[in-house]
Amino acid sequence: MSAGELSRLVKPRALPGAPLVVEATDAERAALAQRFAVTSVPDLTASVTFDTDGEAVLANGTLTATIEQPCAVTRENIRYAVTEPLALRFVPAESMPDYAPDEEVELDTEDLDEIPYEGDVFDLGEAIAQTLALAIDPYREGPGADEARRKAGIASDEDQAPSGPLAEALAALKKDQA
């Protein structure tokens, strides 16, 4: 198993009894920022508790981080806080069903969040990193975005008058009712 940017290996047979706090180092946060194409990740912490459900390990907690990235409009760096719940289910890879490539599969809600692992450890850190990736808003706008659009002459969808055949039909109906 190769270590990712934020690797925290956990043994299912020796789960911590108290909440496990994962705090990313400077080097790990820099590597994650590069991986997710953001300017920086100034802080990243996750607190996780464990339980079991048969062979599955349930990891629940909260991820908190700060993201710095360019505004989608002005390209000026903006910072924002992220708080995401963690509800992960690690299952041994050998217990996962083996489906044929073209087989249609029905998934239950519980099946969607299963993370298979091989051997006697799973990487909680990688699951936290992937949760962080999903929390990053690639189209995040800073406080100067509206002004930059106005200066560039770009109107928002809300400012534009409806147009097209349906808009014309609706206008004709409203005119007839008046």
N, C-alpha and C positions, 0 to 999 in steps of 0.2 A: 504494500500500500504506500503510495507516494504521498508525502505531506504537502498539503495545500498552504495557502497564505496564512490561514488561521486553523491550525490543526490542534485538536484536543481529543485525544483518544480515550475512550471510556470502555471499560470491561463490563459487559452485562452481568457477569457472575460476581462482580464486586462493586455494585452501585453505591455511590456515596449516600449516607443517610440524611445528611444536611444538604441544603441547597448548594449547588456548585456555581460559583461565580467565575465567569470567563471574562477576563479583561484583556483586550488586545494590546500588544506592545506597540511602540512607535514603528518598528520595522514591519510588523504585521499590518498595521493600519495603512502604511505607505504602499505596501504590496496590494492590499485590497483596493485602494484608491486607483492604482494603476489598472488592476484587473477590471474594475467597473467604470473606468474612464471618467472619473470625477477628479476634481482638483485635490481634495484631501478628505480624510476621515479623521477629524481631530480627536474624537473619542468613540469608543465602542465597548459596551459592557452588556453581558447577558447573565441573568440569574435563572438557574434551571433546577427543578426538582424532578426526581425519578420515581417511577412506579413500574410494575410489570403487569402484563396481561398475557398469560401463557408464556410463549417464547418471546413475545414482543416486549420491548422496553418503551415506556411512555415517558417522554421528556416534555415538561410543561414549564413555562416561565415567561420572561419578558426580555426583549432586546431593546436597548436604548443606545442611540448613536447620534452623532452630529455629522452632517454631510456638508461639504463645501463643493460647489460646482458652478459652472457658468450659467447665467440666466439664458433661457432659450431664445430671448429676443435681443437683449443688449450685449450678451456675452460677458458682462461684469460678474465677478464671483459673488455668490450669495451663500449664506449659511442657514441651515434649518435643522431642527431636531426631529428625530424619528423615534417613535416608540411602537414596537410591534409585539403582539403576543406570539409566543412559541408554543405550538402544539404538535410535537413530532412523535412519530411512531417508527422505531427501528425494529426491523424483523430480519432474521437470518435469511440469506439469499436462497438457501436450499428449501425453505418453507414457502417461497413464492411460487405460485402456479406457473407452469411452463406452457405458454400459448404458441400456437402455430402462427407464422408471420401474417397470414391473411384472415385469421380467425377473429370473428366479432366477439367482443368481450363486454359484459355488463359490469360496471364498477359501482360498489356501494360508496357512500360518503367516506367511510372509514378507509377504504382501499386507496383513496386519492392521496393520502398523506403518508403512505408507507415508504420507508426508506430502507432498501435492502443493504445488508452488510455481509461481508465474508470474513471468516476466521473468528477470532475470539474478542475482537474490538470493533467499535464503530467510531466514526469521526464526528463528534458533536460540533466541533469548530467549523467544519465544512458546511454542515446544515445551518449553522448560525450565519455564515457568510452568504449562503444562498438566500436566506431570509432577508438579510440586508440588501442584497441585489434587487429583490422584488419590491423593497420599500423605497428605492431610489426613483424619483420622478424625473424622467429624462426631459420633460417639457416644463420643468419648474421655471416660473417667472419671478423676477425680482421686482422691487417697488418702482423701478423706472420703466417697466415694460410698456405700460399704456402711453406714457409720454413719448417714448421712442416710436411706437406705432403711429401716433398722431403726427409727429414730425415727418415720418416717412410717407404719410398719406395713406396708411393702411387702415381701413375701416373694419370694425369688428362685425361679426355676423349679426349681433343685436342692432347695430346702427344701420344696416342695409335694409332697404325696403324689399318686401317679397316680390319676386318676379317669376315669370313663366306662366304656362297655361293654367295651372291650378290657381295661382294667385289672381290671374285675370278673371277666372270664373267666380272666385270668391268675391272679388270687388264688384262684379256685375250683380251677384246675388244681394250684396249689401246695398247697392244702389237701388235695386228694385224694391227692397223693403223700406227704404227711406221715403 
